[in-house]
Amino acid sequence: MKNKLIEQPLVDIYMLHVNGDIIKKSLASLSSTNYANYNILVFLNGTTDDSEELIKNFNVKIFRSKKNLGFTGGHNQLFNYSRKNTNPKYIVVVNDDMEFDKNWLSELVNFAEKNNASICSSKIRNFFDKDKFDYGGAGGGFIDKYGYAFCRGRIFDSIEKDKGQYNSPGRVFYASGGAMLVRTDLIKQIGFFDNDYFIYCEEVDFCWRANLYGEEVFYVPSSVVYHLGHYTIKKEKMMPFKEYLIHRNHMVTFIKNYSAPYILKLIIPRLLLELFSAIAFPRKLLAITKSFLYIIYNWSRIKQKREKIQALRKVPDKELKNWIYQKSIAMQYFVFKKKRFNELNFKIPA
């Protein structure tokens, strides 16, 4: 019989951390993983407390940055290390506020190996209420035709209980950055996270690029993790900054990934939706205004990135329509009060 370590492809697990002791519980949970062939790479992202002392006894490789490079910058730093040193077949991005089912990683890798999948996402449940989905990721990610992201099991702030309604594995539009497996070769071909995003929507942007490149993204419900949620943002009281990044990054993602004809067709209603959001939620007005100003002042930079993505494109927009909701998720939720995925009449091919 062959050694299991040899049979299992190497995986590098990435975990970023700023401050706090939650990472200790996450690493303790991660140590129970029943997959044998993996490394854990921890990036202390502008950490100012004793986090390094807390994790020094775990079997992890520690990286440090005096400056917080964000979710995007930290993961790109770790990938540069993996590419030059360990060269794993897969990397897995996880948050530092997670609890992991012991089978979570083996289920992801086994699915990827059997289906030749390049990107896979776990089922993400809530850390405190384990019967409910988590806000980030839930039962697989999608976007509407205007580029707004939502999940099976979570639309805006409405979160469903997990009753097994999304227990079938299958193709989705994007994988959550909270628990996402990616084949290393794909990153070498199309790049990884956009450093300018800092945090939020980076996984939507990356997966959209992968979809355009002809790759498919899959949801693997047998891989289960539990997420505390918004730990860093709450702790650092960065909510206004969060609102700005969410609006800015989603708009930039829309511009970078859609073809020119689709942008021309959708940009006016997209801008109107942003305006309606500012009217309905006045606290968002400053964030939305700042996001528009960012795009105006950085148009040349965004345009260059867009050109690179479009040069990689192998799939026309119309071929992705089955995995993009062809209505406004905001209108369906706020106007028509459709707060569960099964109320959207969104038919995804089996």
N, C-alpha and C positions, 0 to 999 in steps of 0.2 A: 504493500500500500504506500502511495506517495505521501510525503510529509505535507500536512495541511498548509504550513507556512509557505511552501513552494507553490502550492496550487492557488493560493489567494494573492491577487495582485496587490502591490504596495499602494497604500493610501496615506496621504499627508492630510491631517486634520488641522484646520486653521481656527484659532480662537484669539480674538482681540479683547483687550481689557484696558480700562482707564483706571478707575479707583473702586474700592470697596472689597468686601470679603465674599461676595456671591460666587466668585470664580472658584473658590475652594470647594464648594458643594458641587459645582458643575464638573470639576475635574475628578472628584470622588465618584460621581455617577458615571462619568466617562470611562473610568478604570474598570467598570464591570462589563464593558463591551465584550461580546464573545467572538469578535473578529480578531484574528491574531496578528496580521501583518499591517501595522499602521504606526505612524509617528504623530505626536501631538506637538504643534508649533504654536507657542503663545507669544503674542506681540503686545508688550506693555506700551500702550499708545499715549504717551504723555503722562504716565502715571506719576503721582506725587506722594502716594502713601506707602505702606509697607506690603503692597501686593506681592512683590517678588519674594519676600520672606515667607509669605503664606503658602506659596506654591513650590518652593524650592525642593521639597521632598517628593514631589510628584515626578513621574518619568516624562518630563517635557523638555523641549528645547526652547529657551527663552530669548526673545529679541526685544530690543528697547529703542524707543525714540523719545527724545526730550520734548518734542512737539507732538501734539495730537494730530496725526495725519488723516484722521477720519476713517470710516469703514472702508472706503475705497483705497486710500493710500496705504493703510496697514496691510490689507490683503494683497495688494500689488507687491509690496515689499516681501511678503512671505512667499509669493509665487516666484519671484526672482531667485530666492534662496532654493526653492524646490527644483526649479529648472536647472540650476547650476550644480546642485549637490546630491539630492536624493532621487530626482527624476521618477516620481511616482506615476503609475498609470492614471490614478484619479487623485483629485484634491477634494476635500469636503469643507465647506464653510459652515461653522456653527457659532452661535452666540455664547457669551460667557455667563448667561443666566438661564441655562437649560438643565433639564433632567432627561436622561436618556434610557429608553428601554434597552435591555441588553442585546436585543437582536437588531437594533436600528441600523447599524452599519452593514451587517451581513446581508440584510434585506435589500438595502440600496445597491450594494455591489453585485449581489446575485442577479438582481433585475437588470442592471446595466450590462452585465456579462451575457445574460441569456438573450437580451433584446438588442444588443449592440447600441445601447443608448448613450448619448453624450452628456445629458443633463438629467438628473433625477431629484425629486423633492420628497421629503418625508411628510407624513401627516403630523401637523403641529397642533397640540392641544394646550389648554391653559394650565399653568403650573399650579394655581390655587384651586381651580375647579376642574378637575381632570375629566369630567364628563362633557365639558364644553370645548369647542374649538378655540384656538388662539386668534387674536386679531391679525397677527402677521403670518401669512402662509395658509393656515387652516387646512382645507381639503383641496388645495391646488389653485394656482393663480391664473387670472384672465384679465384682459383689458376690454373696454368698450371701444367703439370706432373712433372716439375722440381721444383715446390714449389714457383714460382713467383706469386705474387698477382696482380690482376687487377679487374676492376669493369665493370658492364654494365653502359655505359654512360661515362666511363673514362678508357682509356688505355694509360699508361705512361702519357705524357703531352697533349694528345688529349682529349678534353672534349666536349661532345655533348650538344646540346640544349635539354631540356626536352619537347618533343612534344607528350608525352603520350605513347611513344613506349615501356616503361617498367612499365605500369600501372596495370599489372596483378600480384597479390600476388602469391608467390610460394617459393619453396625451393631454397636456394643458398648454397654456401659452407661456407661463413663466414659473420658475421655481423660487421659493422664498429664500432670501439670503440667511435665514435663521438655521436652515438645515438643507444644504444644497450640495449635491455631488456633481462634479464636472470632470470630464475626461481631459487630461492635461494637454493632449495633442490639439484639442479644439481651441484652447486658450492661446496656444502658440500660433494658430492660424488666424484667429479673429481678434485677438486681444482679450483683456479681462475688464475690470471695472474702470470707468472713467474717473480719473483722479479729481476732476473739477466738481464732481457731485458731492464729495465729502461723506454724506450719508443720505439715505432714502432714494428709492427708485433705481438704484444702481443695478439691481438684479433684473428689473424689468427691461432696462436698457440693454443689458448683456444678453438676456434671453431673446429679446426682439431681434437683435443682431444675429444670434444663432439661428433663429427661425428663417431670417432672410438668407442665411448662408446654406439653408437646406437641411439643417439639423432639427431634431424634434426634442421636446421637453416632456418629461413624464412625471406623473404623480404616483408614488409607491405607498399605499396606505398601510401596508404591513410593517413599514418603518415608522416608529412612533417616538416623538420627542415631546417634552413639555416645556413651555416657555413662560418665564416670569413676565416679561413684556415691559418695554419703555423704561427699563431700569436706569440707564445712563441719562436719558433725557430728564426724567423726573428728578433724579438725584442732583443734576447740575442746573436745574431750573432754566432750561433752554427752550421752553415752549414757543416763544415768538420766532426764534431762529429755526425751530422745527417747521413751523408753518411756512416760512419763507422757502426753506429747502424743498419741501414737498411740492409746492406750486412751481418753483423754478425748475426743478429736475424733471418733473412730469412734462412740462412744456418743452424743455430742451430735448427730451426723449422723443416726443411727438415730431419735432422738427428734424431730428437726426435720422429717424428710421423710416418714416413714410416717404414714398416717391413723390415727386413734384406734383403730378396731377391730383393725388389724394390730398396733399397739403392744401392746394388751391381750392379743392371741393369742401374741405372740412375746417379750414382755419377760421372762417367767420363764426360759425356756430360754436367752435371751440372757445374763441375769445368771448362770445356772449355768455357761455357757461361760466367762465371766470368772472365776468361782470356780475352775473346773478349770484355767484358765490359770495362776492364782496358785499352785495346788497343784503343778502339773507344772513350773512355772518359778518357784521362790521369789524370784528376783531381781525379778520383776514385781509382787510383792505390794504393795510401797509405792506403785508407780506406779498400780496399779489402785485401791488405797484412796484415793489422792489424787484420782483422776479421779471417783470416786463423791462425794467430799466437794465437789469443784468443782461438780458438777451440783446437789447439794443446796443449796449456798449461792448458786448463781446461777440457781436454777430460774425465777424471775420473768423474768429476761433471756432465758433460753433459750425460755421459753414465748412471749414476745412475738415472737421471731424465727420460731418455729414457726407462729404465727398468720399472719404475713405470707406465709410460703411456702404454707401451706394455702389462703390467699385467692387466690393465683396459680394454684392447681392447676386443670388442665383434663383430666387423665388419671387415672382411678382406678388404685389399686395393682394390681388384677387384670390390667389391660392391659399391665403391665410385666413380668409373670411370665416371659415368654419370654426376657428378658434378665437375670433374677435367678435364680441357681442355687437350686433349691428343696430343697436339703439343707444341712447344715453343712459348710463347706469344712474346718474344723478336724477334725471327726470323720472325714471322708473321708481326710484327710492323715495324721493321727496314729494313728487307730485302724485304718482299713482300708488304710493305706499306699498310697493313690492319689496319686502325686506328679507326674503329668503330666496336662495338660488333657484329652487324649484318653481318659484312664482314668475321667473323671468321668461319662461318658454324659450330658453337657450338650448337648442338641440346640438349637442356635441357628437360628432361621429364616433362610433364605437371603435 
